[in-house]
Amino acid sequence: MKEYRLELPWPPTVNTYWRHCRGRHYISAKGTQYRKDIIQIIRQQNLDINTTERLKISITANQPDKRRRDLDNLQKAVFDSLVHAGFMADDEQIDDFRVRRGEQVKGGSLEVLITELEAA
């Protein structure tokens, strides 16, 4: 089993990642910038491997401030950005994921542990 550890920036929420206009859905400017940031991180670490393995992802969410947040609002931007950056082929590959609250960190961050699962 291969494991990958990433330190990612705090993502935009689902509410600010997507925009809707005239019946169309598109990624907001914040979402587009987040994708660019993730692409840069993935390329710097030579992780644009486009894995097709089944995955388990564990995220520790270090919040940028003391505001109340729903943790289930984080993963969509992260998963979509990892696909777009070429780390994995499709977020459908994720069989198991967990998000837990970490500490408060200036600017916020995500500690991401991705494990390739062995075939059954």
C-alpha positions in Angstrom: 0.0 0.0 0.0 1.4 3.4 -1.0 0.7 6.4 1.2 0.9 10.1 0.2 1.0 13.0 2.6 0.0 16.5 1.5 -0.3 19.8 3.2 -3.0 21.8 1.3 -4.4 25.3 1.7 -7.8 25.8 3.3 -10.4 25.2 0.5 -13.4 27.3 -0.4 -16.6 25.9 0.9 -19.1 24.1 -1.5 -21.2 27.3 -1.2 -18.4 29.5 -2.6 -16.7 26.9 -4.9 -19.6 26.6 -7.3 -21.6 29.4 -9.0 -24.9 29.2 -10.8 -26.2 31.4 -13.6 -29.1 30.9 -16.0 -29.3 27.2 -15.2 -25.6 26.6 -15.6 -23.1 25.5 -13.0 -19.5 26.7 -13.1 -16.5 27.0 -10.7 -16.1 30.4 -9.1 -12.9 32.5 -9.2 -12.1 31.2 -5.7 -12.6 27.6 -6.9 -10.4 28.2 -10.0 -7.6 29.7 -7.9 -7.8 26.8 -5.4 -7.5 24.4 -8.3 -4.4 26.3 -9.6 -2.9 26.1 -6.1 -3.4 22.4 -5.8 -1.9 21.8 -9.3 1.2 23.7 -8.3 1.5 21.6 -5.0 1.0 18.3 -6.8 3.5 19.1 -9.6 6.1 20.3 -7.1 5.9 17.0 -5.3 5.9 15.0 -8.6 2.5 13.5 -7.6 0.7 14.0 -10.9 0.5 10.2 -11.2 -3.1 9.9 -12.2 -3.6 6.8 -10.0 -6.5 4.5 -10.8 -6.2 2.6 -7.5 -9.0 2.5 -4.9 -8.3 5.2 -2.2 -8.8 6.0 1.4 -8.4 9.6 2.3 -8.0 11.1 5.8 -8.2 14.9 6.2 -7.3 16.9 9.3 -8.9 20.3 8.9 -6.9 23.0 10.7 -9.3 25.9 10.7 -8.2 29.5 9.9 -10.3 31.0 12.8 -12.8 30.2 15.6 -15.9 30.4 13.4 -18.2 27.4 13.4 -17.9 25.3 10.3 -19.4 22.1 8.9 -16.6 19.7 8.2 -18.6 18.0 5.5 -18.3 21.2 3.4 -14.6 20.8 2.7 -13.9 17.6 0.7 -15.6 18.4 -2.6 -13.2 21.2 -3.5 -10.2 19.1 -2.4 -11.3 15.9 -4.3 -12.2 17.8 -7.5 -8.9 19.7 -7.3 -6.9 16.5 -6.9 -8.5 15.0 -9.9 -7.9 18.2 -11.9 -4.3 18.3 -10.8 -3.7 14.7 -12.1 -3.2 13.0 -8.8 -6.1 10.6 -9.3 -8.3 9.7 -12.3 -11.7 10.2 -10.7 -13.0 11.0 -7.2 -15.2 7.9 -7.6 -12.1 5.9 -6.6 -12.5 7.1 -3.0 -13.9 4.2 -1.0 -13.3 5.6 2.5 -12.8 9.1 3.7 -12.7 10.8 7.0 -12.5 14.5 8.0 -11.6 15.5 11.5 -11.2 18.9 13.1 -7.6 19.8 13.9 -6.2 23.0 15.5 -6.6 26.6 14.6 -3.9 27.7 12.2 -3.4 31.1 10.7 -4.8 31.0 7.1 -6.0 27.4 7.7 -4.6 24.2 6.2 -5.5 20.6 5.5 -3.3 17.7 6.4 -4.2 15.0 3.9 -3.2 11.3 4.1 -4.1 9.3 1.0 -3.7 5.5 1.0 -3.9 3.3 -2.0 -6.0 0.3 -1.0 -5.1 -3.2 -2.0 -7.3 -5.0 -4.4 -9.8 -7.4 -2.8 
